[in-house]
Amino acid sequence: MKRLKGLTFLLVLSLALALAGCGGGSKQEGDKSGGGSGEPPKEVIIGYTGPLSGPGAQYGQDCLNGVDCAINDINEAGGITVNGQKYVFKLEKLDDMADPTQAVNNARRFRDQYKAPAVFNPVFNTIAPMMEINQEPGNEFIIMAYTSTPKVDEMNNELTVSIPPPFTAYVRGFSDVAWEQGWRKAAMVITLGAYGDEWREAFKEYWEHELGGQVTADQPANYYTETDFSSQLTAAIATKPDVMVVGGPSSPTGLVIEQARTLGYKGGFILIDQAKMDYIVDEVFKGSTSMMENVIGVAAVKDIPTQMASIFNNKYTEKYKVHNTWEAVLNYCAMHALARAMEEAGTVEDVRAIRAAFPKVFPLTGDKYPAEYYGIKDTGRMLVSGSVQIIKEGKYETPISYIYWTKTEDEFNQLKQKITASNPHKWMPLENYTK
C-alpha cells in the first residue's frame, strides 16, 4: 500500500510539472546530442528592458510575459543542447519607463553583469539608442526588437532582429478596409515619438497620394504621459472626419476612444498597430463593443486561426491572469526562434554566429507555435503576416492576413500552400521588403 501511494504521488507530481508551464511550445528542434553529456545544465541569461511602470506598463508587461512564457516552456522541455552541453534560460528584467538613457544603461548592465547574448525591448524610442551600442567590439549583444517601425530595417544593424510585421503593412491594410467603408476624410490623433511620427507620415502619404483621400487634422498626443486627450480630440472632431486614426499603448488608446465618443464623435477609428482592439474591448470596456463600432485594427488574438493558438491562449491566460495579446504571442515565438538559432549556431555566446543562424530556424508553423513565421529578411525582420479586422454591428468580422514580402503573385501562391492558418490571405507587396 505504501508503495502504491508513493507511485501515485510521483504520477501526480509528474503531471503537475508537465502542466505548470505556459504551454504551446515543443522540445527545441535541433537537439542532435541524444541527451547531452550528463553534466548539469548551464544557465543563459536573457535580458528584458521596457516600460514596466507608467501608462505603457501593461504593454511592456505583455511583451515580457511572452518571453517569460517561452523560457518556461523551453526549460521544462529540457532546455537546449549545444555541443553536448545542456543549457536552460533565465530571464532578467529591468524597467526603463520608455526612457532612452535608462534603456541603454539597462542593456549595458545585462551585458556587463550577466553576459546576456540577447536583450528584448518593445519601444523604438529606446531600441534606437540601444542599436548605437550593441555592436561595440567585445560587448556585442542581439537586440530582439518588438517594433514595427521600418526605420529599424533601414539602420543596417547586423545584430538586431525585428519581431512584428512592419507597420507599413498595417497602414495599407487598415486604409484599404477604411476606404471600402466609403470613408474619405481622416483626422490623426497618434502618439508622439519617432514611431508615431513615422506612422503619421506613412498614413498621410498612402491616404492622400495613393488613395486620394484627405487628412483633415494632425493632433499628436503623448500616450505615455497624458490621460486627458480632450483638446486634441476636440480640434480633430471639428474638422468633421469620417475616420480618426488613433493609438499608442492599448489602455490609453481606449481612453482616447471613450473621450472621443463622449465628445459626440460617431465615425470610425483606425487603431495604429501598437493598440489592440480586443484588449481595449475586454479590458478597458469590460467586454462591451458599444464604443468600438467601425473600429479597424490588428486582428483579435482569439481569432488567430492556427492549431496552437487556442491552446496557447488558454494556458497563457490561466498562468498570467491577464488578457492574451499579440505582444505576448509574437515575443513568445521570437524567444523560441532565438533558442533554436543558438542550437543551429552551436553556441550560446557568439552573438554574430547566433544571428547568422536565424534563417535556418524557419518556418515556425502553427501546429507548434501560436503564430506562423516564414523566414527572416537580411535586415533582421522576421516574416509574419499582418492580420487586419473590423468590428461591425458589435461583432468581429473574419480577419484578413496580408503577405507583404513575396516578389510575385506566383511566389505568394506557393507560400499559401505552406500556410496552415485558415483565414483569407491577400498579397500586398511592399517595395522595401520584396527585394
Beta strands, then each sheet from edge to edge (+ up, - down):
strand 1: 42-50
strand 2: 80-82
strand 3: 85-95
strand 4: 118-121
strand 5: 142-145
strand 6: 160-162
strand 7: 185-190
strand 8: 214-218
strand 9: 243-247
strand 10: 268-271
strand 11: 295-298
strand 12: 386-392
strand 13: 395-396
strand 14: 400-403
strand 15: 425-427
sheet 1: 2+ 3- 1- 4- 5- 6-
sheet 2: 8+ 7+ 9+ 10+ 11+ 12- 13+
sheet 3: 8+ 7+ 9+ 10+ 11+ 12- 14+ 15+
end
